[in-house]
Amino acid sequence: MRPLSAAGVEKFLGFDPGTFDHIPHYAREEALFALRRVRDMEKRHVFRPGLYYTVLSDLCRATEASLVLGNELSKKRIETFILTCVEALGRIDTTNYHVFLREIGDAVLMLFSSFRDAYEWWHTMQSWLEGRNGMWASERDMSRAEYKHFRLEAKTIIHAGEVDYSDNNIPLAAAVNQVFKIEKNFKAYELGISQQTLSCVRPILRTLKLSPKLRGKVKLPGEIETTNIYLLDDYAKHIRARDRWYRKLVSEKYIKFISEES
């Protein structure tokens, strides 16, 4: 792969110079590798029409956080989120076609031709957001109150639909517009899907051991009838499971230590 500098990453993503400085030095090499991989994969892909899973991931509490953090920290918060989303895409082993479309304010929009790839990206991205939160928690110039608002939390939606492209490789699809309507019905850490997505991926959900739960109904732009939307996964439960495992491990080690001492 050709070298890609921090300045190259910023240019690729359309960020201001210095954005990549938000990634700690000890994590930059892997981050550069992942972002370089995304850029090279996109250059090899040929944009083609077809059925895609449109993925929208939105950073929660952006307006609320900006009121407390101010412009500079809010900007770093959004940029860190977007960098993490793209970096996670570059680190998973995708099996099929995908493309990072663009960042839209405090959200990212992507297309996947494989639901498994979309789900793996979501899980990886959420895990890495927790890692980024740990990095920012040690930021000396940020108070506890500021970190509480800075904390990176995202909600993600997967919607299925036919996608075509304009002459400028701009995606043209009702699904792209509709996914923003669905997003409003979910909250931090949650992964939601539409009825259209569920109809396509039922067999895959069984192998992934995922059980969708009805969240409600929405009327999507361009549709006459309402459509069901579902909660598919909640990363908060993965965090709780990890914490329980850690506490159990620490407890077992402590009991073993006490037994050996006595």
C-alpha positions in Angstrom: 0.0 0.0 0.0 1.2 3.5 -0.7 2.1 5.7 2.2 -0.7 7.9 3.6 0.2 10.7 6.0 -2.0 12.3 8.7 -2.4 15.2 6.2 -3.5 12.7 3.6 -6.1 11.3 5.9 -7.5 14.8 6.6 -7.6 15.6 2.9 -9.3 12.2 2.1 -12.0 12.8 4.8 -12.4 16.6 4.0 -11.2 17.6 7.5 -9.3 20.7 8.6 -5.5 20.3 9.0 -4.6 19.0 12.5 -7.7 16.8 12.9 -5.7 13.6 13.1 -3.9 15.1 16.1 -6.9 13.9 18.2 -5.6 10.3 17.8 -3.0 9.6 20.4 0.5 9.0 19.1 0.6 5.3 20.2 -2.6 4.6 18.2 -1.8 6.5 15.0 0.1 3.8 13.1 -2.8 1.3 13.2 -5.3 4.1 12.5 -3.3 5.2 9.5 -3.2 1.7 8.2 -6.9 1.3 8.5 -7.8 4.6 6.9 -5.3 3.9 4.1 -7.0 0.5 3.5 -10.4 2.2 3.2 -9.1 4.6 0.7 -7.5 1.9 -1.4 -10.5 -0.3 -1.3 -12.8 2.5 -2.5 -10.4 3.2 -5.4 -10.7 -0.4 -6.5 -14.5 -0.6 -6.2 -16.6 0.2 -9.2 -19.9 2.0 -8.3 -22.7 -0.2 -9.5 -26.5 -0.1 -8.9 -28.2 -2.8 -6.9 -29.8 -3.7 -3.6 -27.8 -2.4 -0.7 -27.9 -2.1 3.1 -27.8 1.6 3.9 -26.2 2.2 7.2 -26.5 5.5 9.1 -24.6 6.0 12.4 -25.4 9.1 14.4 -23.4 10.6 17.2 -25.8 11.1 20.1 -26.3 14.3 22.1 -24.4 16.5 19.6 -26.5 19.7 20.3 -26.6 19.2 24.1 -22.8 18.5 24.2 -22.0 21.6 22.1 -23.8 23.8 24.7 -21.5 22.5 27.4 -18.3 21.8 25.6 -18.1 24.8 23.3 -17.1 24.8 19.6 -13.5 23.5 19.9 -14.2 20.4 22.0 -17.5 19.7 20.2 -15.6 19.7 16.9 -13.0 17.3 18.3 -15.8 15.1 19.6 -17.5 14.8 16.1 -14.2 14.4 14.3 -13.1 11.6 16.7 -16.4 9.8 16.1 -16.1 10.0 12.3 -12.4 9.0 12.3 -13.4 6.0 14.5 -16.2 4.9 12.1 -13.9 5.0 9.1 -11.0 3.4 10.9 -13.3 0.5 12.0 -14.3 -0.1 8.4 -10.7 -0.4 7.4 -9.9 -3.0 10.1 -12.7 -5.6 9.5 -12.3 -8.3 6.9 -15.2 -7.5 4.6 -16.5 -10.2 2.4 -18.4 -8.1 -0.2 -18.8 -4.6 -1.7 -19.1 -1.6 0.6 -18.4 2.1 0.4 -18.1 5.0 2.9 -20.4 7.5 1.3 -19.8 10.6 3.4 -20.1 12.3 6.8 -23.2 14.4 7.3 -22.7 16.7 10.2 -22.4 14.4 13.2 -23.3 11.2 11.4 -21.8 8.9 8.8 -23.5 7.2 5.9 -22.3 3.9 4.3 -23.5 1.2 1.9 -22.9 -2.5 2.3 -23.9 -5.3 0.0 -23.4 -7.8 2.8 -25.4 -7.6 6.1 -22.7 -9.6 7.9 -20.2 -7.0 7.0 -22.5 -4.2 8.2 -23.1 -6.0 11.5 -19.4 -6.7 12.0 -18.6 -3.0 11.3 -21.2 -1.9 13.8 -19.8 -4.2 16.5 -16.2 -3.1 15.8 -17.1 0.5 15.7 -18.9 0.4 19.0 -16.0 -1.4 20.6 -13.5 1.2 19.3 -15.7 4.1 20.5 -15.3 2.6 24.0 -11.5 2.6 23.4 -11.6 6.2 22.3 -13.7 7.1 25.4 -10.9 5.6 27.5 -8.3 7.7 25.7 -10.3 11.0 26.2 -11.0 10.2 29.8 -7.3 10.7 30.6 -7.3 14.1 28.8 -5.9 16.5 31.4 -7.5 19.6 30.0 -11.0 18.1 30.3 -13.0 18.2 33.6 -15.2 15.3 34.7 -18.3 17.3 33.8 -16.9 18.0 30.3 -16.0 14.4 29.8 -19.5 13.3 30.8 -20.9 15.3 27.8 -17.9 14.5 25.5 -18.4 10.7 25.9 -18.9 9.1 22.4 -22.2 7.3 22.1 -23.8 6.4 18.8 -27.1 4.9 17.4 -27.0 3.0 14.2 -29.7 2.1 11.6 -29.6 -0.5 8.8 -32.2 -0.1 6.0 -32.4 -2.0 2.7 -33.3 -0.7 -0.7 -32.3 -0.3 -4.3 -29.5 2.1 -5.0 -28.5 3.8 -8.3 -25.8 6.3 -9.0 -25.6 9.6 -10.9 -22.9 10.4 -13.3 -20.9 11.9 -10.4 -21.2 8.6 -8.4 -23.8 10.2 -6.0 -26.2 7.5 -4.6 -29.8 8.0 -5.7 -32.1 6.0 -3.5 -35.3 6.4 -1.4 -33.5 4.2 1.2 -30.9 6.9 1.8 -33.6 9.5 2.6 -35.7 7.0 4.6 -33.0 5.9 6.9 -32.9 9.4 8.6 -36.6 9.0 9.4 -36.0 5.6 11.1 -33.0 6.9 13.1 -35.2 9.2 15.2 -36.8 6.1 16.9 -33.6 4.8 18.5 -31.1 5.8 21.1 -27.5 5.5 22.2 -25.8 2.1 21.7 -28.8 0.6 19.8 -28.7 -1.0 16.4 -32.1 -0.7 14.6 -33.3 -2.3 11.4 -36.3 -1.8 9.1 -38.8 -4.4 8.0 -37.2 -4.3 4.6 -33.9 -5.3 6.2 -35.5 -8.0 8.3 -37.2 -9.6 5.3 -33.8 -10.0 3.6 -31.7 -11.3 6.6 -33.9 -13.6 8.7 -31.7 -16.7 8.0 -28.5 -14.7 8.8 -29.9 -13.5 12.1 -30.4 -17.0 13.3 -26.7 -17.9 12.7 -25.7 -14.6 14.4 -28.1 -15.5 17.3 -29.9 -12.2 17.0 -33.6 -11.7 17.9 -35.2 -8.5 16.6 -37.7 -6.8 18.8 -40.5 -4.6 17.4 -39.8 -1.0 18.3 -42.8 0.5 16.5 -44.1 1.7 13.1 -43.0 4.7 11.0 -44.3 6.2 7.7 -41.3 6.5 5.5 -40.9 9.2 2.8 -42.3 8.0 -0.5 -44.3 5.1 1.1 -48.1 4.9 1.5 -48.2 2.4 4.3 -46.3 2.4 7.6 -43.5 0.0 8.1 -42.2 -1.9 11.2 -38.9 -1.0 12.7 -37.0 -3.3 15.1 -34.3 -3.2 17.7 -31.7 -5.8 16.7 -28.9 -5.3 19.2 -27.8 -3.1 22.0 -24.1 -2.6 22.6 -24.8 -1.6 26.2 -25.6 -5.2 27.0 -22.2 -6.3 25.6 -20.6 -3.7 27.9 -22.5 -5.0 30.9 -21.6 -8.6 30.0 -17.9 -7.7 29.7 -18.0 -5.8 33.1 -19.7 -8.8 34.8 -17.0 -11.1 33.3 -14.2 -8.8 34.5 -15.7 -8.5 38.1 -16.0 -12.3 38.2 -12.4 -12.7 37.1 -11.1 -10.2 39.6 -13.2 -11.9 42.4 -11.9 -15.3 41.5 -8.3 -14.1 41.5 -8.9 -12.4 44.9 -10.4 -15.5 46.4 -7.5 -17.6 45.1 -5.0 -15.1 46.5 -6.6 -15.1 50.0 -6.7 -18.9 50.0 -3.0 -19.2 49.1 -2.1 -16.6 51.7 -4.0 -18.4 54.5 
